[in-house]
Amino acid sequence: MPLDEMQVAIVEAKLTGLMEKRVWPKTLCPSEVARAFTIEELGELGAGQWRDVMGGVREVAWEMRDRGDLEILQKGEVIGASVSADHINGPIRLRKPGNAA
């Protein structure tokens, strides 16, 4: 589900808000972000349930990673900037960058 500019802002705000509540190096799962949306927010995102926004949450997370706004981890290891979302399968975790601690 490609997101428009307004939808990206909604996802970024939710993701950033949840990350700010975590002390580095604590992480969060993208599904925590998706589950945190209200019914109204899901409607604005064109989704009927939280599972419908998982792709959008991951998409925004990669964009934020590319800007240095968060780190994406898999199996406890930070995924480097040279690795694209297309090359990652399976669960990921999100956290504030180490330099933002």
The first five atom37 places (N, CA, C, CB, O) and aatype in JSON, in Angstrom:
{
  "aatype": [12, 14, 10, 3, 6, 12, 5, 19, 0, 9, 19, 6, 0, 11, 10, 16, 7, 10, 12, 6, 11, 1, 19, 17, 14, 11, 16, 10, 4, 14, 15, 6, 19, 0, 1, 0, 13, 16, 9, 6, 6, 10, 7, 6, 10, 7, 0, 7, 5, 17, 1, 3, 19, 12, 7, 7, 19, 1, 6, 19, 0, 17, 6, 12, 1, 3, 1, 7, 3, 10, 6, 9, 10, 5, 11, 7, 6, 19, 9, 7, 0, 15, 19, 15, 0, 3, 8, 9, 2, 7, 14, 9, 1, 10, 1, 11, 14, 7, 2, 0, 0],
  "atom_mask": [
    [1, 1, 1, 1, 1],
    [1, 1, 1, 1, 1],
    [1, 1, 1, 1, 1],
    [1, 1, 1, 1, 1],
    [1, 1, 1, 1, 1],
    [1, 1, 1, 1, 1],
    [1, 1, 1, 1, 1],
    [1, 1, 1, 1, 1],
    [1, 1, 1, 1, 1],
    [1, 1, 1, 1, 1],
    [1, 1, 1, 1, 1],
    [1, 1, 1, 1, 1],
    [1, 1, 1, 1, 1],
    [1, 1, 1, 1, 1],
    [1, 1, 1, 1, 1],
    [1, 1, 1, 1, 1],
    [1, 1, 1, 0, 1],
    [1, 1, 1, 1, 1],
    [1, 1, 1, 1, 1],
    [1, 1, 1, 1, 1],
    [1, 1, 1, 1, 1],
    [1, 1, 1, 1, 1],
    [1, 1, 1, 1, 1],
    [1, 1, 1, 1, 1],
    [1, 1, 1, 1, 1],
    [1, 1, 1, 1, 1],
    [1, 1, 1, 1, 1],
    [1, 1, 1, 1, 1],
    [1, 1, 1, 1, 1],
    [1, 1, 1, 1, 1],
    [1, 1, 1, 1, 1],
    [1, 1, 1, 1, 1],
    [1, 1, 1, 1, 1],
    [1, 1, 1, 1, 1],
    [1, 1, 1, 1, 1],
    [1, 1, 1, 1, 1],
    [1, 1, 1, 1, 1],
    [1, 1, 1, 1, 1],
    [1, 1, 1, 1, 1],
    [1, 1, 1, 1, 1],
    [1, 1, 1, 1, 1],
    [1, 1, 1, 1, 1],
    [1, 1, 1, 0, 1],
    [1, 1, 1, 1, 1],
    [1, 1, 1, 1, 1],
    [1, 1, 1, 0, 1],
    [1, 1, 1, 1, 1],
    [1, 1, 1, 0, 1],
    [1, 1, 1, 1, 1],
    [1, 1, 1, 1, 1],
    [1, 1, 1, 1, 1],
    [1, 1, 1, 1, 1],
    [1, 1, 1, 1, 1],
    [1, 1, 1, 1, 1],
    [1, 1, 1, 0, 1],
    [1, 1, 1, 0, 1],
    [1, 1, 1, 1, 1],
    [1, 1, 1, 1, 1],
    [1, 1, 1, 1, 1],
    [1, 1, 1, 1, 1],
    [1, 1, 1, 1, 1],
    [1, 1, 1, 1, 1],
    [1, 1, 1, 1, 1],
    [1, 1, 1, 1, 1],
    [1, 1, 1, 1, 1],
    [1, 1, 1, 1, 1],
    [1, 1, 1, 1, 1],
    [1, 1, 1, 0, 1],
    [1, 1, 1, 1, 1],
    [1, 1, 1, 1, 1],
    [1, 1, 1, 1, 1],
    [1, 1, 1, 1, 1],
    [1, 1, 1, 1, 1],
    [1, 1, 1, 1, 1],
    [1, 1, 1, 1, 1],
    [1, 1, 1, 0, 1],
    [1, 1, 1, 1, 1],
    [1, 1, 1, 1, 1],
    [1, 1, 1, 1, 1],
    [1, 1, 1, 0, 1],
    [1, 1, 1, 1, 1],
    [1, 1, 1, 1, 1],
    [1, 1, 1, 1, 1],
    [1, 1, 1, 1, 1],
    [1, 1, 1, 1, 1],
    [1, 1, 1, 1, 1],
    [1, 1, 1, 1, 1],
    [1, 1, 1, 1, 1],
    [1, 1, 1, 1, 1],
    [1, 1, 1, 0, 1],
    [1, 1, 1, 1, 1],
    [1, 1, 1, 1, 1],
    [1, 1, 1, 1, 1],
    [1, 1, 1, 1, 1],
    [1, 1, 1, 1, 1],
    [1, 1, 1, 1, 1],
    [1, 1, 1, 1, 1],
    [1, 1, 1, 0, 1],
    [1, 1, 1, 1, 1],
    [1, 1, 1, 1, 1],
    [1, 1, 1, 1, 1]
  ],
  "atom_positions": [
    [[0.84, -1.18, 0.0], [0.0, 0.0, 0.0], [0.89, 1.24, 0.0], [-0.96, 0.0, 1.22], [1.4, 1.63, 1.05]],
    [[1.08, 1.85, -1.14], [1.86, 3.09, -1.18], [1.14, 4.2, -0.42], [2.12, 3.52, -2.63], [-0.07, 4.38, -0.55]],
    [[1.89, 4.94, 0.37], [1.31, 6.01, 1.18], [1.52, 7.36, 0.53], [1.91, 6.0, 2.58], [2.54, 7.62, -0.1]],
    [[0.51, 8.24, 0.69], [0.69, 9.61, 0.23], [1.4, 10.41, 1.32], [-0.68, 10.27, -0.15], [1.68, 9.88, 2.4]],
    [[1.68, 11.66, 1.05], [2.45, 12.49, 1.97], [1.79, 12.61, 3.35], [2.64, 13.88, 1.37], [2.47, 12.55, 4.37]],
    [[0.47, 12.79, 3.38], [-0.25, 12.91, 4.64], [-0.17, 11.6, 5.43], [-1.72, 13.29, 4.38], [0.0, 11.61, 6.65]],
    [[-0.31, 10.49, 4.73], [-0.26, 9.19, 5.4], [1.14, 8.9, 5.95], [-0.68, 8.09, 4.43], [1.27, 8.35, 7.04]],
    [[2.16, 9.27, 5.2], [3.53, 9.1, 5.69], [3.72, 9.9, 6.98], [4.56, 9.55, 4.61], [4.34, 9.42, 7.92]],
    [[3.18, 11.12, 7.01], [3.3, 11.96, 8.21], [2.61, 11.31, 9.41], [2.7, 13.36, 7.95], [3.12, 11.38, 10.53]],
    [[1.47, 10.67, 9.19], [0.74, 9.99, 10.28], [1.59, 8.84, 10.82], [-0.64, 9.45, 9.77], [1.74, 8.69, 12.03]],
    [[2.15, 8.04, 9.92], [2.97, 6.89, 10.35], [4.24, 7.37, 11.04], [3.32, 6.0, 9.14], [4.62, 6.83, 12.08]],
    [[4.89, 8.38, 10.48], [6.11, 8.91, 11.11], [5.84, 9.43, 12.51], [6.72, 10.02, 10.25], [6.62, 9.2, 13.43]],
    [[4.73, 10.14, 12.67], [4.39, 10.69, 13.98], [4.16, 9.58, 15.0], [3.15, 11.59, 13.89], [4.63, 9.67, 16.14]],
    [[3.46, 8.55, 14.61], [3.19, 7.44, 15.53], [4.49, 6.71, 15.86], [2.15, 6.45, 14.91], [4.76, 6.41, 17.03]],
    [[5.29, 6.43, 14.85], [6.54, 5.71, 15.06], [7.49, 6.52, 15.95], [7.21, 5.42, 13.71], [8.08, 5.98, 16.89]],
    [[7.62, 7.8, 15.65], [8.5, 8.67, 16.44], [8.02, 8.75, 17.88], [8.56, 10.07, 15.82], [8.82, 8.68, 18.81]],
    [[6.72, 8.91, 18.07], [6.17, 8.99, 19.42], [6.45, 7.74, 20.24], [0.0, 0.0, 0.0], [6.8, 7.84, 21.42]],
    [[6.3, 6.59, 19.64], [6.56, 5.34, 20.36], [8.06, 5.16, 20.62], [6.03, 4.15, 19.57], [8.44, 4.7, 21.7]],
    [[8.89, 5.53, 19.66], [10.34, 5.41, 19.85], [10.84, 6.32, 20.97], [11.08, 5.73, 18.56], [11.73, 5.95, 21.73]],
    [[10.26, 7.5, 21.06], [10.7, 8.44, 22.08], [10.42, 7.94, 23.49], [10.03, 9.79, 21.88], [11.04, 8.4, 24.45]],
    [[9.49, 7.02, 23.63], [9.17, 6.45, 24.93], [10.13, 5.33, 25.33], [7.74, 5.92, 24.93], [10.09, 4.84, 26.46]],
    [[10.98, 4.93, 24.4], [11.95, 3.85, 24.66], [13.32, 4.44, 24.92], [12.0, 2.86, 23.48], [13.77, 5.33, 24.2]],
    [[13.97, 3.94, 25.93], [15.34, 4.36, 26.23], [16.28, 3.47, 25.41], [15.65, 4.25, 27.77], [16.17, 2.25, 25.42]],
    [[17.21, 4.12, 24.69], [18.16, 3.35, 23.88], [18.93, 2.41, 24.78], [19.13, 4.29, 23.12], [19.39, 2.86, 25.83]],
    [[19.09, 1.16, 24.46], [18.96, 0.5, 23.17], [17.66, -0.3, 23.01], [20.12, -0.41, 22.97], [17.6, -1.21, 22.18]],
    [[16.64, 0.01, 23.78], [15.37, -0.71, 23.67], [14.79, -0.53, 22.27], [14.36, -0.23, 24.74], [14.92, 0.54, 21.67]],
    [[14.14, -1.58, 21.77], [13.59, -1.57, 20.42], [12.08, -1.74, 20.45], [14.23, -2.68, 19.57], [11.49, -2.03, 21.49]],
    [[11.47, -1.55, 19.3], [10.06, -1.85, 19.16], [9.83, -2.58, 17.85], [9.21, -0.56, 19.23], [10.62, -2.48, 16.92]],
    [[8.75, -3.3, 17.81], [8.38, -4.06, 16.63], [7.47, -3.2, 15.75], [7.67, -5.39, 17.02], [6.65, -2.45, 16.28]],
    [[7.61, -3.28, 14.44], [6.72, -2.52, 13.57], [5.24, -2.8, 13.86], [7.02, -2.84, 12.13], [4.39, -1.93, 13.67]],
    [[4.93, -4.01, 14.3], [3.52, -4.32, 14.61], [3.01, -3.51, 15.81], [3.35, -5.81, 14.9], [1.82, -3.23, 15.9]],
    [[3.91, -3.12, 16.73], [3.51, -2.26, 17.84], [3.03, -0.91, 17.32], [4.67, -2.06, 18.83], [2.07, -0.34, 17.84]],
    [[3.7, -0.42, 16.28], [3.3, 0.85, 15.66], [1.94, 0.68, 15.02], [4.35, 1.32, 14.61], [1.03, 1.48, 15.25]],
    [[1.78, -0.37, 14.22], [0.52, -0.61, 13.52], [-0.64, -0.79, 14.5], [0.64, -1.86, 12.62], [-1.74, -0.3, 14.25]],
    [[-0.4, -1.48, 15.59], [-1.47, -1.73, 16.58], [-1.83, -0.47, 17.36], [-1.04, -2.83, 17.55], [-2.91, -0.39, 17.96]],
    [[-0.95, 0.51, 17.36], [-1.18, 1.74, 18.13], [-2.09, 2.74, 17.42], [0.14, 2.4, 18.45], [-2.53, 3.71, 18.03]],
    [[-2.37, 2.52, 16.14], [-3.23, 3.46, 15.42], [-4.66, 3.37, 15.91], [-3.18, 3.19, 13.91], [-5.18, 2.29, 16.18]],
    [[-5.29, 4.54, 16.03], [-6.7, 4.58, 16.39], [-7.54, 4.2, 15.17], [-7.09, 6.0, 16.91], [-7.02, 4.12, 14.05]],
    [[-8.81, 3.95, 15.38], [-9.72, 3.65, 14.28], [-9.72, 4.8, 13.27], [-11.16, 3.4, 14.8], [-9.74, 4.57, 12.06]],
    [[-9.7, 6.03, 13.78], [-9.68, 7.2, 12.89], [-8.41, 7.25, 12.06], [-9.82, 8.5, 13.71], [-8.45, 7.52, 10.86]],
    [[-7.28, 6.98, 12.7], [-6.0, 6.98, 11.96], [-5.98, 5.87, 10.92], [-4.82, 6.82, 12.94], [-5.51, 6.08, 9.8]],
    [[-6.48, 4.7, 11.28], [-6.54, 3.61, 10.3], [-7.37, 4.04, 9.09], [-7.13, 2.33, 10.94], [-7.03, 3.73, 7.95]],
    [[-8.48, 4.74, 9.35], [-9.31, 5.23, 8.27], [-8.55, 6.2, 7.37], [0.0, 0.0, 0.0], [-8.66, 6.13, 6.15]],
    [[-7.78, 7.11, 7.99], [-6.98, 8.06, 7.21], [-5.91, 7.35, 6.4], [-6.34, 9.09, 8.15], [-5.47, 7.84, 5.36]],
    [[-5.49, 6.19, 6.88], [-4.48, 5.41, 6.18], [-5.1, 4.46, 5.16], [-3.63, 4.62, 7.18], [-4.4, 3.72, 4.47]],
    [[-6.43, 4.48, 5.06], [-7.12, 3.61, 4.11], [-7.09, 2.16, 4.52], [0.0, 0.0, 0.0], [-7.11, 1.27, 3.67]],
    [[-7.05, 1.91, 5.83], [-6.93, 0.55, 6.34], [-8.13, 0.19, 7.2], [-5.63, 0.39, 7.15], [-8.71, 1.04, 7.88]],
    [[-8.5, -1.07, 7.16], [-9.59, -1.55, 7.99], [-9.11, -2.09, 9.32], [0.0, 0.0, 0.0], [-9.83, -2.05, 10.32]],
    [[-7.88, -2.59, 9.34], [-7.31, -3.14, 10.57], [-5.8, -2.9, 10.57], [-7.62, -4.66, 10.7], [-5.22, -2.52, 9.55]],
    [[-5.17, -3.12, 11.73], [-3.76, -2.79, 11.87], [-2.88, -3.57, 10.91], [-3.32, -3.06, 13.29], [-1.86, -3.05, 10.44]],
    [[-3.23, -4.8, 10.6], [-2.4, -5.6, 9.68], [-2.29, -4.96, 8.31], [-2.98, -7.01, 9.54], [-1.29, -5.13, 7.61]],
    [[-3.33, -4.2, 7.92], [-3.33, -3.55, 6.61], [-2.27, -2.47, 6.48], [-4.69, -2.95, 6.35], [-1.91, -2.1, 5.36]],
    [[-1.75, -1.97, 7.59], [-0.76, -0.88, 7.52], [0.68, -1.36, 7.76], [-1.1, 0.18, 8.54], [1.6, -0.55, 7.78]],
    [[0.86, -2.65, 7.95], [2.21, -3.16, 8.23], [3.2, -2.82, 7.11], [2.17, -4.67, 8.43], [4.33, -2.42, 7.4]],
    [[2.8, -2.96, 5.87], [3.69, -2.61, 4.76], [4.07, -1.15, 4.79], [0.0, 0.0, 0.0], [5.22, -0.79, 4.56]],
    [[3.09, -0.29, 5.08], [3.36, 1.15, 5.15], [4.27, 1.5, 6.3], [0.0, 0.0, 0.0], [5.13, 2.38, 6.16]],
    [[4.11, 0.84, 7.44], [4.98, 1.1, 8.59], [6.41, 0.72, 8.25], [4.49, 0.3, 9.83], [7.34, 1.47, 8.54]],
    [[6.59, -0.42, 7.64], [7.95, -0.85, 7.25], [8.54, 0.1, 6.22], [7.93, -2.3, 6.69], [9.71, 0.45, 6.3]],
    [[7.72, 0.52, 5.25], [8.19, 1.45, 4.22], [8.68, 2.76, 4.84], [7.06, 1.74, 3.21], [9.75, 3.26, 4.49]],
    [[7.9, 3.31, 5.76], [8.27, 4.56, 6.42], [9.51, 4.34, 7.29], [7.1, 5.1, 7.27], [10.37, 5.22, 7.36]],
    [[9.6, 3.2, 7.95], [10.77, 2.91, 8.78], [12.05, 2.94, 7.93], [10.61, 1.53, 9.48], [13.06, 3.48, 8.37]],
    [[12.01, 2.37, 6.73], [13.19, 2.37, 5.87], [13.54, 3.78, 5.44], [12.97, 1.49, 4.65], [14.72, 4.14, 5.39]],
    [[12.53, 4.59, 5.14], [12.79, 5.99, 4.77], [13.43, 6.74, 5.93], [11.48, 6.69, 4.34], [14.37, 7.51, 5.73]],
    [[12.91, 6.51, 7.14], [13.47, 7.17, 8.31], [14.9, 6.68, 8.58], [12.57, 6.93, 9.54], [15.76, 7.46, 8.99]],
    [[15.14, 5.4, 8.36], [16.49, 4.85, 8.52], [17.46, 5.54, 7.56], [16.49, 3.31, 8.28], [18.58, 5.9, 7.93]],
    [[17.0, 5.72, 6.3], [17.86, 6.34, 5.3], [18.21, 7.79, 5.65], [17.18, 6.3, 3.94], [19.25, 8.29, 5.24]],
    [[17.34, 8.46, 6.41], [17.6, 9.83, 6.86], [18.39, 9.87, 8.17], [16.29, 10.59, 7.03], [18.8, 10.94, 8.61]],
    [[18.6, 8.72, 8.79], [19.32, 8.66, 10.06], [18.43, 8.88, 11.27], [0.0, 0.0, 0.0], [18.93, 9.12, 12.37]],
    [[17.1, 8.79, 11.09], [16.17, 9.03, 12.18], [15.91, 7.81, 13.05], [14.87, 9.52, 11.64], [15.39, 7.94, 14.16]],
    [[16.27, 6.62, 12.57], [16.13, 5.41, 13.37], [17.06, 4.34, 12.84], [14.67, 4.91, 13.36], [17.63, 4.46, 11.75]],
    [[17.19, 3.3, 13.63], [17.97, 2.13, 13.21], [17.02, 0.96, 13.05], [19.1, 1.79, 14.25], [16.05, 0.83, 13.78]],
    [[17.31, 0.12, 12.07], [16.55, -1.11, 11.86], [17.48, -2.27, 12.18], [15.99, -1.21, 10.39], [18.62, -2.32, 11.71]],
    [[16.98, -3.19, 12.99], [17.78, -4.33, 13.4], [17.1, -5.62, 12.99], [18.01, -4.31, 14.92], [15.88, -5.71, 12.91]],
    [[17.93, -6.61, 12.73], [17.43, -7.96, 12.51], [18.37, -8.9, 13.24], [17.33, -8.31, 10.99], [19.58, -8.84, 13.06]],
    [[17.8, -9.76, 14.05], [18.58, -10.7, 14.87], [19.59, -9.95, 15.73], [19.3, -11.73, 13.99], [20.7, -10.43, 15.94]],
    [[19.2, -8.77, 16.21], [20.05, -8.0, 17.11], [21.13, -7.18, 16.44], [0.0, 0.0, 0.0], [21.87, -6.47, 17.12]],
    [[21.25, -7.25, 15.13], [22.28, -6.53, 14.4], [21.67, -5.39, 13.6], [23.05, -7.48, 13.48], [20.62, -5.56, 12.97]],
    [[22.32, -4.22, 13.62], [21.86, -3.08, 12.85], [22.03, -3.38, 11.37], [22.62, -1.78, 13.25], [23.1, -3.83, 10.94]],
    [[21.0, -3.13, 10.6], [21.04, -3.32, 9.15], [21.68, -2.08, 8.55], [19.61, -3.59, 8.54], [21.16, -0.97, 8.72]],
    [[22.77, -2.25, 7.86], [23.52, -1.14, 7.29], [22.77, -0.39, 6.2], [0.0, 0.0, 0.0], [21.84, -0.92, 5.6]],
    [[23.2, 0.83, 5.96], [22.55, 1.7, 4.98], [22.61, 1.14, 3.57], [23.18, 3.07, 5.01], [21.79, 1.51, 2.73]],
    [[23.55, 0.27, 3.29], [23.68, -0.29, 1.95], [22.67, -1.41, 1.68], [25.09, -0.81, 1.73], [22.53, -1.86, 0.55]],
    [[21.96, -1.85, 2.73], [21.0, -2.93, 2.58], [19.6, -2.34, 2.4], [21.04, -3.89, 3.81], [19.13, -1.57, 3.24]],
    [[18.95, -2.71, 1.31], [17.6, -2.19, 1.04], [16.55, -3.1, 1.64], [17.36, -2.03, -0.47], [16.83, -4.24, 2.0]],
    [[15.35, -2.59, 1.75], [14.22, -3.35, 2.3], [13.94, -4.59, 1.48], [12.97, -2.48, 2.36], [13.48, -5.6, 2.01]],
    [[14.23, -4.54, 0.18], [13.98, -5.68, -0.7], [14.84, -6.89, -0.34], [14.23, -5.28, -2.14], [14.51, -8.01, -0.71]],
    [[15.94, -6.66, 0.37], [16.86, -7.73, 0.7], [16.68, -8.29, 2.11], [18.27, -7.24, 0.53], [17.47, -9.11, 2.58]],
    [[15.64, -7.83, 2.78], [15.4, -8.28, 4.15], [14.07, -9.02, 4.23], [15.41, -7.08, 5.14], [13.02, -8.5, 3.85]],
    [[14.14, -10.24, 4.72], [12.94, -11.03, 4.98], [12.9, -11.34, 6.46], [12.91, -12.35, 4.12], [13.94, -11.46, 7.11]],
    [[11.71, -11.45, 6.99], [11.57, -11.81, 8.38], [11.43, -10.61, 9.29], [0.0, 0.0, 0.0], [11.37, -9.47, 8.83]],
    [[11.37, -10.89, 10.59], [11.11, -9.83, 11.56], [12.26, -8.83, 11.67], [10.85, -10.44, 12.9], [13.44, -9.17, 11.56]],
    [[11.87, -7.61, 11.91], [12.82, -6.53, 12.17], [12.4, -5.83, 13.44], [12.9, -5.53, 10.97], [11.27, -5.97, 13.9]],
    [[13.32, -5.07, 14.01], [13.06, -4.24, 15.18], [13.52, -2.83, 14.86], [13.77, -4.8, 16.46], [14.39, -2.63, 14.01]],
    [[12.95, -1.87, 15.54], [13.26, -0.45, 15.3], [13.7, 0.2, 16.6], [12.02, 0.31, 14.71], [13.23, -0.16, 17.68]],
    [[14.63, 1.15, 16.5], [15.04, 1.89, 17.69], [15.64, 3.24, 17.27], [16.05, 1.08, 18.52], [15.98, 3.47, 16.11]],
    [[15.75, 4.11, 18.28], [16.44, 5.39, 18.08], [17.86, 5.09, 17.68], [16.39, 6.28, 19.36], [18.43, 4.07, 18.07]],
    [[18.46, 5.98, 16.89], [19.88, 5.8, 16.58], [20.72, 5.85, 17.85], [20.36, 6.87, 15.58], [20.36, 6.55, 18.8]],
    [[21.82, 5.13, 17.87], [22.69, 5.1, 19.03], [23.21, 6.46, 19.42], [0.0, 0.0, 0.0], [23.45, 6.71, 20.61]],
    [[23.39, 7.35, 18.45], [23.89, 8.69, 18.76], [22.81, 9.6, 19.31], [24.5, 9.31, 17.53], [23.09, 10.74, 19.67]],
    [[21.56, 9.12, 19.38], [20.45, 9.93, 19.91], [20.14, 9.54, 21.35], [19.2, 9.77, 19.04], [19.2, 10.08, 21.95]],
    [[20.91, 8.62, 21.89], [20.62, 8.1, 23.23], [20.74, 9.15, 24.3], [21.54, 6.96, 23.55], [20.53, 8.86, 25.48]]
  ]
}
